[in-house]
Amino acid sequence: MGKKSKRVRKKGHQQLKSAFSSLEVTSTNNKYVVARTDFKHIPRWPNDGIEQEVSNKDVDHIVNDPINIALREAVGFCPTPLPLSQNDPESRDFVLSLPHMMQSRTAEEQSDLSSAKEYLIAAYKRKDPKVMLLLREINCKTAVYKASCDNGRFPDFRYFIVPLFQKNLASDENIELLFGKVSHVRHLLLEIGSQVAEPPPSNSPAGAHLSQFLYKEDEKVAPGQKACAECGILSEDNVKCSACKSVHYCNRDCQRKHWTIHKPDCLAAQGKLVPKSVLQKARNAQTEKDERKAELEAQKQEDLNNDFVERYEKFVHEPPDLCDSWAHCCRGKRLRVHVPTVNAINMIELSAILLKKVQTLSLGMYPDGIDDTMYGFRGLELENLDNKARIIVLFERLFEGEGNGVGCGLHIDGIFVVDKVVKRRAKWRLVREPLELYKANDNRNERLIKYAQLARHEAKPVPETVDLGIHNPGDPDLSVMSTAFGNHISVK
């Protein structure tokens, strides 16, 4: 080995040693390791979702309760007028986790994983010594190298972030070294930090899901799977184009189909001249492919629409004896099926004549006057087209079997209208189901129409300055992953 080569290697070693000394300084800060209910220690940043909530003074309630007071002092507001120390543990934990939920939703909106990926690959290509050392520390160097050669093979971000937490390196400084800005991946820091603070049981599906991202001394992180350039199938067995080595295919048939589109890029990657005729053919082929894809999507949507119309027609003309249909909710409670099929929400919209859907509800906190122990948290907010009055329909989802089968419809818990306004805050009341208006030969659709129209007539408009008290964080995004312990549902 020559002297020059030794000097270069020694210089590189010194750069890494210097980088390591600076990393040690930043490795002691793990502010994201906070339980979801630990509102006193949640990390704060400008426009974190809590600030916006604090600016709305109507959400604050003066309650002489130690937990309510501590919550107000920590984050600036308390979202409930009820004394938290008197609530059952489940309800109390839900309220205490609201600040974390607000931050997570805001962080998700502020995230930019594409920019984070581009930044890390660029840092790797310029051989940033601090970045190289961090990647080596968490066994991700090879995976990033593969991704720098093929952008489609970038691994899940959790393969980087979970080991950073394990090795106490998940500081903002180190996150910025890898991904450019903390905001690009902050939603993952909040999610994983809460799991580190409250680890799931190792033999549970959640524990199995988390364990696959853990740092292992003798195991390097695998790069993402290769996508077929024609059909999109992901597989480690997909092979590169032998000429340009920039795209992958699952078989020769896909390679032949994609050749006309790929040919200009393939020639350019080899440094060859790309004739205008070849480029034009590629554009035409891509246009035809996009049009075929659009036609398939349109046909799929049309089939879904036709299926819904067919189901709704059956609902409109069904016999009255189906009013006595029953099924179970997810808690195993047996309830009457008021609206059938998985398209039930759309059916309610059509049957609620002269009422327009405002939003689908998945309530976090119930509006004043609606008892959260008696009614489901899912529903619809409707608007009377005549006078702009608001109406809430709450329901339970029903399933076949003992509540663990496929969806089979909805049970309407109740329809609500604003009863009065107290200190610019709406108080809601239940509209009694008009049993006396139902005829013996009325089917479920006709009964639903009568109930909805009664609510429409009783609903009174309120000024726009009135707080309706509808806290609707919506359903979380769910992804299902198979593990050795069963299916793991990841909540975002």
HUSULKA-V393750 format. One record per pair of residues at least 6 apart in sequence whose C-alpha atoms are under 6 Angstrom apart, sorted by the first residue. I is the first residue (numbers start at 0). J is the second residue. D is the distance in whole Angstrom. If there is no record, write none. Layout:
BEGIN
I_J_D, I_J_D
END
This chain:
BEGIN
15_128_6, 18_129_5, 26_167_6, 26_168_4, 28_170_5, 29_169_6, 29_170_6, 31_189_6, 31_192_5, 32_192_4, 32_193_6, 32_196_5, 33_193_5, 33_196_5, 34_193_5, 34_196_5, 35_96_5, 35_99_6, 35_193_6, 36_95_5, 36_96_4, 39_73_6, 47_102_5, 48_101_5, 48_102_5, 48_105_5, 53_75_6, 53_76_6, 58_78_6, 59_76_5, 59_77_5, 59_78_6, 60_80_5, 64_82_6, 71_77_5, 83_91_6, 103_186_6, 106_185_6, 106_186_5, 107_186_5, 110_182_6, 110_183_4, 110_184_6, 111_183_4, 112_183_6, 115_178_4, 115_183_6, 118_178_6, 118_179_6, 119_177_5, 119_178_5, 120_147_6, 134_140_5, 137_162_6, 138_219_5, 139_220_5, 142_220_6, 142_221_6, 142_222_4, 146_152_5, 146_153_5, 152_222_6, 152_223_4, 152_224_6, 152_225_6, 153_223_5, 154_222_5, 154_223_4, 158_212_5, 162_213_6, 162_214_5, 163_169_5, 174_181_6, 175_181_6, 199_206_5, 200_206_5, 204_484_5, 204_487_5, 205_487_6, 224_233_6, 224_234_5, 224_235_5, 225_233_5, 225_234_5, 225_235_6, 226_232_5, 226_233_4, 227_247_5, 227_248_4, 227_249_6, 228_247_6, 228_248_6, 229_253_6, 229_257_6, 237_247_6, 237_248_5, 237_249_5, 238_247_5, 238_248_6, 239_246_6, 239_247_4, 240_246_6, 240_247_6, 243_265_5, 243_268_6, 248_254_6, 259_281_5, 260_281_4, 263_273_6, 263_278_6, 315_444_6, 318_442_6, 319_440_6, 319_441_6, 319_442_4, 322_443_6, 324_335_6, 324_336_5, 325_334_6, 325_335_4, 325_336_5, 326_333_6, 326_334_6, 326_397_6, 327_333_4, 327_334_6, 327_397_5, 327_398_6, 327_401_6, 327_402_5, 328_396_6, 328_397_4, 328_398_6, 328_402_5, 329_402_5, 331_401_6, 331_402_5, 335_410_6, 336_409_6, 336_410_5, 337_409_6, 337_410_5, 338_408_5, 338_409_5, 339_407_6, 339_408_4, 340_407_5, 340_408_5, 341_406_6, 341_408_6, 343_408_6, 350_448_6, 351_448_6, 351_451_6, 353_384_6, 354_381_6, 354_382_5, 354_383_5, 354_384_6, 355_381_5, 355_382_5, 356_381_5, 357_380_5, 357_381_5, 358_380_5, 359_379_5, 360_377_5, 360_378_5, 360_379_5, 360_471_6, 361_376_6, 361_377_5, 361_471_6, 361_473_5, 361_474_6, 362_376_5, 362_470_6, 362_471_5, 363_470_6, 363_471_6, 364_470_5, 366_468_5, 366_469_5, 367_426_5, 368_426_5, 368_427_5, 368_428_6, 374_412_6, 375_393_6, 375_394_5, 375_395_5, 377_393_6, 377_394_6, 378_392_5, 378_393_4, 378_394_6, 379_391_6, 379_392_5, 380_390_6, 380_391_5, 381_389_6, 381_390_5, 382_388_6, 382_389_5, 387_460_6, 388_458_6, 388_459_5, 388_460_4, 390_415_6, 390_416_5, 391_414_6, 391_415_5, 392_414_4, 393_412_6, 393_413_6, 394_410_5, 394_411_4, 394_412_5, 395_409_6, 395_410_5, 396_409_5, 397_406_6, 397_407_6, 397_408_5, 397_409_5, 398_404_5, 398_405_5, 398_406_4, 398_407_5, 399_405_6, 414_429_6, 414_430_6, 415_428_5, 415_429_5, 415_430_6, 416_427_6, 416_428_6, 416_458_5, 417_426_6, 417_427_4, 418_426_6, 418_427_5, 418_428_6, 419_426_5, 420_426_6, 423_465_5, 424_465_5, 424_466_5, 425_467_5, 475_491_6, 476_490_6, 476_491_5, 477_489_6, 477_490_5, 478_488_6, 478_489_5, 479_487_6, 479_488_5, 480_486_6, 480_487_5
END
